[in-house]
């Protein structure tokens, strides 16, 4: 059976770019990678973007918890929650997709984080897996069997989207040089890659994908992937 592949562009939004409300260092560098891959119709049958889309009163925002500051972890209705500065508020400029990201390549947008009482790192579920987004149903409707994940940020939304994808039975890869991380702790980004690999996610580099027609590299040990992984280590964030 011929594989049907989807490229998942995770939260490539203004507030996660340098200068944004929750800036990811060098986050703007993923835009060019996203555009190069999205243009390759021989590699991807469908391109989907996720979009953080929070109400202004979202309870993951530190301002909703007097006496706290961004980066602290609190209990939020039974779930551990990192507190963030307000970001990607519905209808704001910060919630818009990054300048330069080619919108014509995106077939579908999945919005997440709309419930003020729970965060949603994954493109598939909220953090408690209490409610699903429309992402899985859309991919199933399109007959997708493989997903390739990239975007922002490695140690949060990329990681949880990839982990959920593989748990749902999708053959899952992450484009290492198409990701940048938050890195609240120095080892958060390498730990995220280790966790993904342990779950069965493959790590690839965009250069390998662009040179591949048909089966993608199946192991993360290629020179291009290794070099890409080195750029997204703890010092890269």
C-alpha positions in Angstrom: 0.0 0.0 0.0 1.3 3.4 -0.9 2.0 5.6 2.1 0.1 8.9 2.4 2.3 11.5 4.1 1.4 14.7 5.9 3.7 17.5 6.9 2.6 19.0 10.3 3.8 22.6 10.8 3.5 23.2 14.6 2.7 26.7 15.9 4.9 28.8 13.5 3.3 32.0 14.9 4.5 35.5 15.6 4.5 35.2 19.3 7.0 32.4 19.2 9.4 34.2 16.9 12.2 36.5 18.2 10.6 39.7 19.5 7.3 37.8 20.3 5.6 37.5 23.6 7.0 33.9 24.1 10.0 34.1 21.8 11.9 31.0 20.9 15.5 31.7 20.1 16.1 31.5 16.4 12.5 30.4 15.9 12.3 32.4 12.7 14.8 30.0 11.1 12.1 27.2 10.8 10.1 29.2 8.3 12.4 28.6 5.4 12.6 24.9 6.2 8.8 24.7 6.4 8.4 26.4 3.0 11.0 24.2 1.3 9.3 21.0 2.5 5.7 22.2 1.9 6.6 22.8 -1.7 7.6 19.2 -2.2 4.4 17.6 -3.4 6.4 14.4 -4.2 7.1 14.0 -0.5 3.9 15.2 1.1 0.3 14.7 0.1 -1.1 17.2 2.6 0.3 20.0 4.7 -1.4 20.9 8.0 -0.6 23.8 10.4 -1.5 23.9 14.0 -2.2 27.3 15.6 -2.2 28.1 19.3 -5.5 30.1 19.8 -5.9 31.1 23.4 -8.6 33.2 25.0 -7.2 36.2 26.8 -8.2 34.7 30.1 -6.3 31.4 29.5 -5.3 29.9 32.9 -1.8 29.0 31.6 -1.0 32.7 31.7 0.9 33.7 34.8 -1.1 36.9 35.1 -4.1 34.7 36.0 -2.3 33.5 39.1 -1.4 36.5 41.3 2.1 36.2 42.9 3.5 33.9 40.2 5.8 34.5 37.3 6.4 32.8 33.9 8.3 29.6 34.2 6.7 28.5 37.5 4.8 25.2 37.6 1.4 25.1 39.3 -1.4 22.6 39.6 -4.1 23.5 37.0 -7.2 21.5 37.6 -5.2 18.4 38.4 -2.5 18.8 35.8 1.0 20.3 36.2 1.1 23.5 34.3 4.1 25.7 33.3 3.0 29.3 33.5 3.6 31.4 30.4 3.3 35.1 29.5 0.2 35.8 27.6 0.7 34.6 24.0 -1.2 33.7 20.8 -4.4 35.4 22.1 -7.3 34.9 19.7 -7.4 37.5 17.0 -4.1 39.1 18.0 -1.1 39.8 15.7 0.9 37.5 17.9 -1.4 34.6 17.0 -1.0 35.0 13.3 1.3 32.8 11.3 4.9 33.9 10.8 5.6 36.4 8.0 7.0 34.5 5.1 5.2 31.2 5.8 3.6 30.3 2.6 -0.2 30.0 3.3 -1.1 28.6 -0.1 0.7 25.3 0.8 -1.4 24.8 3.9 -4.5 22.6 3.3 -5.9 22.7 6.8 -5.4 24.6 10.1 -6.0 23.0 13.4 -6.5 25.4 16.3 -5.8 24.4 19.8 -5.7 25.8 23.3 -9.1 27.4 23.1 -10.3 26.0 26.4 -9.2 28.5 29.1 -9.0 25.8 31.8 -6.4 23.5 30.1 -3.4 23.9 27.9 -2.9 22.1 24.7 0.7 21.4 23.6 -0.2 18.6 21.3 -1.9 19.2 18.0 -4.1 16.2 18.7 -5.3 16.6 22.3 -5.4 18.9 25.3 -2.8 18.2 28.0 -5.2 16.0 29.9 -6.3 14.1 26.8 -9.8 15.0 27.8 -10.7 16.5 24.4 -9.4 15.9 20.9 -8.8 18.5 18.2 -9.9 17.9 14.7 -6.4 16.9 13.6 -6.6 13.1 13.8 -10.0 13.0 12.1 -8.7 15.2 9.3 -5.7 13.1 8.7 -7.8 9.9 8.8 -10.2 11.4 6.3 -7.2 12.1 3.9 -5.9 8.5 4.4 -2.7 9.7 6.0 -0.4 7.0 7.3 2.8 8.9 7.9 3.4 12.3 9.5 6.5 14.5 9.5 6.5 17.0 12.4 8.4 20.3 12.6 8.0 23.8 14.1 7.9 25.4 17.6 8.8 24.5 20.1 10.8 21.3 20.2 10.4 20.6 24.0 6.7 21.3 24.1 4.3 21.4 21.2 6.5 19.5 18.7 7.3 16.8 21.2 3.8 16.2 22.4 2.4 16.3 18.8 5.0 13.7 17.8 4.3 11.5 20.8 0.6 11.6 20.3 1.0 10.9 16.6 3.1 7.7 17.1 0.7 6.6 19.9 -2.2 6.9 17.4 -0.4 4.6 15.0 1.0 7.1 12.5 4.6 6.5 11.3 6.1 9.6 12.8 9.2 11.6 12.0 10.5 14.9 13.3 12.6 17.3 11.1 15.3 18.3 13.5 16.6 21.4 11.7 13.0 22.5 11.3 12.5 22.8 15.1 13.7 25.2 17.8 13.1 24.8 21.5 12.3 26.9 24.6 14.9 25.2 26.8 13.7 26.4 30.3 16.3 24.0 31.6 19.6 23.3 29.7 18.7 19.6 29.1 15.1 20.1 28.1 15.7 20.0 24.3 18.0 16.9 24.2 15.7 15.2 26.6 12.8 15.9 24.3 14.6 14.3 21.4 15.5 11.3 23.5 11.9 10.9 24.7 10.6 11.1 21.1 13.1 8.5 19.9 12.3 6.2 22.8 8.7 6.3 21.8 9.5 5.3 18.2 9.7 8.7 16.5 12.4 8.9 13.8 14.6 12.0 13.6 15.4 13.2 10.1 17.0 16.3 8.5 15.3 18.4 5.9 18.3 17.8 3.5 17.7 14.1 3.7 14.0 14.5 2.9 14.6 16.8 0.0 17.0 14.3 -1.5 14.6 11.4 -1.0 11.9 10.4 -3.4 9.9 7.5 -1.9 10.9 6.0 1.4 12.4 8.4 3.9 15.5 7.5 5.9 14.4 5.2 8.7 17.1 5.9 11.3 18.4 9.1 12.9 22.0 8.2 12.4 22.6 9.9 9.0 25.2 12.6 8.8 22.6 15.3 7.9 20.3 14.3 10.8 23.2 14.2 13.2 24.4 17.7 12.1 20.9 19.0 12.4 20.5 17.5 15.9 23.7 19.2 16.9 22.3 22.6 16.0 19.2 22.0 18.1 21.0 21.0 21.3 20.9 22.8 24.7 23.1 25.7 23.5 20.9 26.3 20.5 18.0 27.6 22.5 
